[in-house]
C-alpha cells in the first residue's frame, strides 16, 4: 500500500529540521545543517565526527524486517497494523504502510496526534479512550477528514458512558471494538464473555459509538504456553462469532460503504503482539464465515528493529524457522573511557542511552583504527546513568579509546532515548536519520 501524498510530504519535511544540541551523538561540526544536508554528506559513523555514545540502526536489517513481516502477513491472510509505540518514528510508520500495513496501532492520545500530524489515515488505539479532551479532538479529526479511520478499545460500561458524554453532538460515531481480557489478573479488558456483552449493549445504546469488532492482547495470557494462548484466541474468535449471530454488528452492516473509505473493512478481529503472532495466524485462519467480511488485524510492533535479547528469544520465528527470521537492527556504540584493571573497563553509555528494563546490553564488537574484532571476553555487568560496567577476561582485547558495539534488548525502551537516530549501511556510511517523537 502506497503512503498518500500528504503523509509523504509531511515526512519529507523532517529533512528540513536543523541539527543542534538536542540530538545526541551527532557530529559537532554539523551544527546548523539540516538533517537532509547532513544525510547527503554520507558521513561514516567512525570517521565522520560522530561522538559516543551513539545509537545506530542497520539499513539492511530494517529493510529485511519490513519485507519479512509484509510477506508473513500476506501469506497468512492477515491485515497488519504494527504498534507504533515501539518507534514513534513517522518515517518508519511510512515505510510500514508502504510495506502493506493497513494502518498503525497506538496506545495514548499523544501518539495519535503525532501519527495524524504525519498523515496516518488509519489508526487503531489499543486502549479504552475516556479523556474528554482527546475524544473531542478525535471527533474533530473525523469530521474534518472523511478518509480518517479511527478504532479504539472499550472494556467497561463506565468507559462507554464517559465516551458517549464527551462525544454527544459529534458528526461521525467513533468505531470501537470490545476488548476481551486475556484472563483473570491480566491487564485490561472485560473479564468474561458476559461482561463483553454488557459493554456491547452499552455501545448499542449510544449514537456516538459504533461497534465494529472484538480485540485483545494474547501477550497477557497468564503463564502463557502455546496451548493457553491458542485457547484464549479461540475465545476471542468465538466472541466475534457470538456477537455476529446476536446481530451486534447490524449498525456496521447498515452503514457499510456510506461513511468514509474504511467501512469496507467489515468486522474487525484483532490481536497480536510480538511473541505469539504465529498463534494468532493459526487461530484466525479457523475463524468461521461471518455475516460481513472480516479484517483479521495483527498488531505486532517490535519486529521493525527486533533486538538481541528479549524478543530474539520470544519471536515466533524461533518456533517456525521455515517462515524466516527477523534480524536485530540496533547497535549502541560507546567508547571505552577507563580500563582500571585487567578485569574491568568502563564505556561512556548508560541508562540514559540503553534499554535495561528487560536485559542488560550485550557486548558484541570492538572497533579500533578502522578494523573490528569480536568482543570476546567482554561482558556488560551493569549500567550507571552514564557508564557501562564491563567485566573482562584475559582474552579480551579492549583498550581505552576503542569503540564498543552493544546489542540491546527491548526496542520500545531503546527508541525512546534517542530523538535522531543514524541509519547506517554495512560499511558504516550513514544514509539517513530517523526522527522519533516521545
C-alpha positions in Angstrom: 0.0 0.0 0.0 1.5 3.3 -1.0 1.6 6.2 1.5 -0.6 9.1 0.4 0.8 12.4 -0.8 0.0 14.2 2.5 1.9 11.7 4.6 4.9 11.6 2.2 5.2 15.4 2.2 4.9 15.6 6.0 7.6 13.0 6.5 9.8 14.7 3.9 9.6 18.0 5.9 11.6 16.3 8.7 14.7 16.7 6.5 14.5 20.4 6.9 15.0 20.3 10.7 18.3 21.8 11.9 20.9 19.7 13.6 21.8 21.1 17.0 22.5 20.3 20.7 19.2 18.4 21.1 20.5 15.4 19.2 22.9 13.1 21.0 25.9 11.6 19.2 25.8 13.7 16.0 28.9 15.5 14.8 29.5 18.8 16.5 30.6 20.4 13.2 27.1 19.5 11.7 25.6 22.3 13.9 23.2 24.3 11.7 23.0 21.9 8.8 19.6 20.5 8.0 19.1 16.8 8.6 18.8 16.4 4.9 22.0 18.2 4.2 23.8 16.0 6.8 22.4 12.8 5.3 23.5 13.9 1.9 27.1 14.1 3.1 27.0 10.3 3.8 29.4 10.5 6.6 31.0 7.4 8.2 29.9 6.6 11.7 33.5 6.2 12.9 35.4 8.8 10.8 32.7 11.4 10.2 32.8 13.2 13.6 30.1 11.3 15.5 30.6 11.3 19.2 30.0 8.3 21.5 27.6 7.1 22.7 25.5 6.9 19.5 22.7 4.6 18.6 22.6 3.3 15.0 20.1 1.3 13.0 21.2 -1.0 10.3 19.7 0.0 6.9 19.9 -3.6 5.6 18.3 -5.2 8.6 15.5 -2.6 8.7 14.7 -3.4 5.0 14.8 -7.2 5.8 12.5 -7.0 8.8 9.9 -4.8 7.0 9.8 -7.1 4.0 9.6 -10.3 6.1 6.6 -9.2 8.1 4.9 -7.9 5.0 5.3 -11.3 3.4 4.3 -13.1 6.6 1.0 -11.2 7.0 0.1 -11.7 3.3 0.9 -15.4 3.5 -1.5 -15.9 6.4 -4.3 -13.6 5.2 -3.7 -11.1 7.9 -4.1 -7.3 7.8 -1.3 -5.6 9.7 -1.4 -2.5 12.0 2.1 -2.6 13.6 2.3 -1.0 17.0 3.8 2.5 16.5 4.6 3.0 20.2 7.7 0.9 19.6 9.4 3.5 17.5 7.2 6.6 17.4 9.1 7.4 14.2 6.9 8.7 11.4 9.5 7.7 8.8 9.1 4.1 9.9 5.3 4.4 10.0 5.5 5.5 6.4 7.7 2.5 5.5 5.5 0.1 7.3 2.5 1.4 5.4 4.4 1.2 2.1 5.1 -2.4 3.1 1.4 -3.2 3.2 0.3 -2.1 6.6 -3.4 -1.4 6.9 -2.6 1.4 9.5 -0.7 2.0 12.7 -1.6 0.9 16.2 -1.0 3.3 19.0 -1.6 3.5 22.8 -2.3 7.0 24.0 -3.7 10.3 22.6 -0.3 12.0 22.2 0.8 9.2 19.9 -2.4 9.6 17.8 -1.6 13.3 17.4 1.9 12.5 16.2 0.6 10.0 13.7 -2.1 12.4 12.4 0.4 15.2 12.0 2.3 12.9 9.6 -0.7 11.9 7.6 -1.5 8.4 9.0 -5.1 7.7 7.8 -5.9 4.5 9.8 -5.2 4.3 13.5 -6.1 1.5 15.9 -5.9 2.7 19.5 -5.2 -0.4 21.7 -6.7 1.2 24.8 -10.0 2.5 26.0 -10.1 6.3 25.5 -12.0 8.1 28.2 -10.3 11.5 28.2 -12.9 14.1 27.1 -10.4 16.5 25.5 -8.8 13.8 23.5 -12.2 12.4 22.4 -13.3 15.8 21.2 -10.1 16.2 19.3 -10.6 12.8 17.7 -14.2 13.8 16.8 -12.9 16.9 15.1 -10.4 15.0 13.1 -13.1 12.5 12.0 -15.4 15.4 11.0 -12.6 17.2 9.1 -11.3 14.2 7.2 -13.8 11.6 5.8 -10.9 9.3 4.9 -9.7 9.1 8.5 -10.4 5.8 10.2 -10.1 5.5 14.0 -10.8 2.5 16.1 -10.3 2.1 19.8 -11.0 -0.4 22.6 -13.9 -0.3 25.0 -13.8 -2.6 28.0 -16.3 -1.3 30.5 -19.8 0.2 30.7 -18.4 3.1 32.6 -15.9 3.8 29.8 -18.7 3.7 27.2 -20.7 6.2 29.3 -17.7 8.6 29.5 -17.0 8.3 25.8 -20.7 8.9 25.0 -20.9 12.0 27.2 -17.8 13.5 25.6 -18.9 12.8 22.0 -22.5 13.9 22.0 -23.3 16.1 19.1 -20.4 15.0 17.0 -20.8 14.3 13.3 -19.4 10.8 13.0 -19.6 7.9 15.5 -16.3 6.6 16.9 -15.7 3.0 16.0 -14.9 0.7 18.9 -14.0 -2.9 19.5 -14.8 -4.7 22.7 -11.6 -5.8 24.4 -11.6 -9.3 25.9 -9.2 -9.7 28.8 -6.5 -12.4 28.5 -7.5 -13.9 31.8 -8.1 -13.1 35.5 -5.3 -10.9 36.7 -4.3 -9.9 33.2 -4.0 -6.3 32.1 -7.1 -4.5 30.6 -10.2 -5.9 29.1 -13.6 -7.2 30.1 -13.0 -10.4 32.0 -15.8 -12.6 30.8 -18.0 -13.0 27.7 -21.0 -11.8 29.7 -19.0 -8.7 30.6 -18.2 -8.2 26.9 -21.9 -8.5 26.1 -22.8 -5.8 28.6 -20.2 -3.5 27.1 -21.6 -4.2 23.6 -25.1 -3.4 24.9 -23.9 -0.1 26.3 -22.3 0.8 22.9 -25.5 -0.1 21.1 -27.5 2.3 23.4 -25.4 5.3 22.2 -25.5 7.3 19.0 -21.9 8.3 19.4 -20.2 4.9 19.2 -20.3 2.1 16.6 -19.3 -1.5 17.4 -17.1 -2.9 14.7 -15.4 -5.9 16.3 -13.5 -7.5 19.1 -9.9 -7.4 20.1 -7.4 -8.3 22.8 -3.7 -9.0 23.6 -2.6 -12.5 23.9 0.7 -11.5 25.4 -1.1 -11.0 28.7 -2.3 -14.6 29.0 -1.2 -15.7 32.5 1.6 -18.3 32.5 1.5 -18.3 28.7 2.1 -21.5 26.8 1.1 -22.3 23.2 -2.0 -24.2 24.4 -3.1 -21.4 26.7 -2.6 -18.7 24.1 -4.4 -20.7 21.4 -7.3 -21.3 23.9 -7.7 -17.6 24.6 -7.5 -16.7 21.0 -10.3 -19.2 20.3 -12.4 -17.4 23.0 -11.8 -14.2 21.1 -12.8 -15.6 17.7 -15.8 -17.3 19.3 -16.8 -13.9 20.9 -16.8 -12.4 17.4 -19.0 -15.1 16.0 -21.4 -14.9 19.0 -21.7 -11.1 18.6 -22.4 -11.6 14.9 -25.1 -14.2 15.5 -26.7 -11.9 18.0 -26.9 -9.1 15.4 -24.5 -6.8 17.3 -22.9 -5.7 14.1 -26.1 -4.6 12.4 -25.2 -1.0 12.5 -21.9 -1.8 10.8 -23.8 -3.7 8.1 -26.3 -0.8 7.7 -23.6 1.9 7.5 -21.2 -0.1 5.4 -20.0 2.0 2.4 -21.7 5.2 3.5 -19.2 7.0 5.7 -15.5 7.1 4.9 -13.4 4.7 3.0 -12.7 2.4 5.9 -16.2 0.9 6.3 -15.5 -1.8 3.7 -13.1 -3.4 6.2 -16.2 -5.2 7.8 -15.9 -6.8 11.2 -12.5 -6.3 12.9 -11.0 -9.2 14.9 -7.6 -8.1 16.3 -4.8 -9.4 18.4 -1.1 -9.9 18.1 2.0 -8.8 20.0 5.5 -9.7 19.0 5.7 -13.0 20.9 2.7 -15.1 19.7 1.7 -13.9 16.3 2.1 -17.4 15.0 -0.7 -18.5 17.3 -2.8 -15.5 16.1 -2.3 -16.7 12.5 -3.2 -20.3 13.4 -6.5 -19.4 15.2 -7.6 -16.5 12.9 -7.3 -18.9 10.0 -10.0 -21.0 11.6 -12.5 -18.2 12.1 -15.8 -19.2 10.7 -17.5 -17.2 8.0 -19.4 -14.2 9.5 -22.2 -12.1 8.0 -19.7 -9.5 6.8 -16.1 -9.7 5.6 -13.6 -9.9 8.5 -10.5 -7.8 8.9 -8.1 -10.1 10.8 -5.8 -7.5 12.2 -2.3 -8.2 13.6 -0.6 -5.6 15.7 3.0 -6.7 16.3 5.4 -3.8 16.6 8.9 -4.8 17.9 9.7 -6.6 14.6 10.8 -3.4 12.9 14.1 -3.3 14.7 13.9 -6.6 16.6 16.5 -7.0 19.3 19.4 -9.0 20.7 17.6 -10.1 23.9 14.0 -10.4 24.9 12.4 -10.6 21.5 15.2 -12.6 20.0 14.2 -15.3 22.5 10.4 -14.9 22.2 9.9 -14.3 18.5 7.6 -16.9 16.9 10.2 -17.4 14.1 12.2 -19.5 16.6 9.2 -21.9 16.7 8.6 -21.7 12.9 12.0 -21.2 11.3 10.7 -22.1 7.9 8.9 -18.7 7.9 12.1 -16.8 8.0 14.0 -14.9 10.8 14.0 -11.3 12.0 17.3 -9.6 12.4 18.4 -7.2 15.2 18.9 -3.8 13.7 20.1 -1.8 16.7 23.7 -1.3 17.8 24.7 1.1 20.6 28.2 2.3 20.1 30.1 3.6 23.1 33.7 4.4 23.7 35.9 2.8 26.3 36.9 5.6 28.7 38.5 3.7 31.5 40.5 0.4 31.8 41.4 0.5 35.5 42.5 -3.2 35.7 42.8 -6.3 33.5 39.4 -7.4 34.8 37.4 -4.3 34.4 36.6 -1.5 31.9 34.1 1.3 31.6 32.4 2.7 28.5 30.5 6.0 28.3 27.0 4.8 27.7 24.5 4.3 30.5 20.8 4.1 31.5 20.2 7.4 29.6 21.3 5.7 26.4 20.5 2.0 26.5 17.5 -0.2 27.2 17.9 -2.0 30.5 14.4 -2.9 31.7 14.4 -6.4 30.4 18.1 -7.3 29.9 21.4 -5.6 30.0 23.1 -4.7 26.7 25.4 -7.4 25.2 28.9 -6.6 24.1 29.4 -7.6 20.5 32.2 -5.9 18.6 35.2 -3.8 19.2 36.1 -1.2 16.6 39.7 0.2 16.6 41.5 2.1 13.9 39.1 1.1 11.1 39.1 -2.6 11.9 36.7 -4.7 14.0 37.0 -7.8 16.1 34.6 -9.8 18.3 34.2 -8.5 21.9 35.4 -11.8 23.2 35.7 -11.9 27.0 33.8 -8.6 27.4 30.6 -8.8 29.5 28.3 -6.0 30.5 27.6 -6.4 34.2 25.8 -3.1 35.0 24.8 0.4 33.9 25.1 3.7 35.8 23.4 6.8 34.5 26.3 7.4 32.0 28.6 4.4 32.3 28.6 0.8 31.2 30.3 -1.5 33.6 32.4 -4.1 31.8 34.0 -7.3 33.2 36.9 -8.6 31.1 38.7 -11.9 31.0 42.4 -12.3 29.9 41.5 -12.9 26.3 39.6 -9.6 26.0 41.3 -7.2 23.6 40.0 -3.9 24.8 41.7 -0.6 25.2 40.8 3.0 26.2 39.6 4.8 23.1 38.1 1.7 21.5 34.5 1.8 20.2 32.4 -0.9 21.6 29.2 -2.1 19.9 26.4 -3.4 22.1 23.3 -5.2 21.2 20.1 -4.1 23.0 17.0 -5.8 24.4 13.5 -4.3 24.1 13.1 -1.9 21.2 10.4 0.1 22.9 12.9 1.4 25.5 15.7 1.8 23.0 14.0 4.1 20.6 12.6 6.4 23.3 16.1 7.5 24.5 17.1 8.9 21.1 15.5 11.8 19.1 17.5 11.4 15.9 19.0 8.0 15.0 21.6 7.5 12.3 20.8 4.7 9.8 24.0 3.0 8.6 24.9 0.8 5.7 27.1 -2.2 6.4 30.3 -0.2 5.8 29.3 2.4 8.4 28.0 5.0 5.9 25.2 7.0 7.4 22.5 7.4 4.7 19.6 8.9 6.7 18.4 9.8 10.2 15.2 8.6 11.9 13.3 11.2 14.0 11.4 10.0 17.0 8.6 11.7 18.9 8.2 10.5 22.5 
